[in-house]
């Protein structure tokens, strides 16, 4: 299902702006209530549009949700795509941690949208998870395994290393309310820099220390 306006050969600026307005409103609704708890009426109200007007651009709630998920997956995977086999392992892992934390800082609603989808069993993106996502993770896991075999880092399970980076960095988006509640009223943007410093040490010290013992 795609936006109706997108089917025309040349979309106007007004059409593009309307679609972006709908998607922005839907992102807030879906990230708060999840797919099942959200309605077209809620999205239309958040967008300041009538329901019939919204349905001109997107025929169904599923079409809006899928468009947001597709966008999010592309953005979410970009730091992993940038993982360079020819780069210095420590620099590559450090950069990946930081870029994932930056995404948690800059795109918290997108992260919660994805988390809600996964918690529901990934009904809309299961094929992407089992196909392109798995292929990309396997590709980067081979890079990490190659670094370990070359003695550049400690031997480790590369898939679980990637999972661990995902879980620790995305925590700062998906559980931001909890983080700020524990850290207190003074927990501003610097919490992401503090998290980056800690996580870099957590992952990199362990990899370096074990590598020296092999």
Buried (B, 14 or more C-beta within 10 A) or exposed (E): EEBBBBEEEEBEEEBEEBBEBBBEBBBBBBBBEBBEEBEBEBBBBBBEBEEEEBBBBBBEBEBBBBBBBEBBBEEBBEBBEEBEEEBEBBEBBBBBBBBBBBBBBEBBBBBBBBBBBEEEEBEBBEEBBEEEBEEBBEEBBEBBBBBBEEEBBBBBEBBEBBEBBBEBBBBBBBBBEEBBEEEEEEBEEEBBEEBBEEBBEEBBEBBBEBBEEE
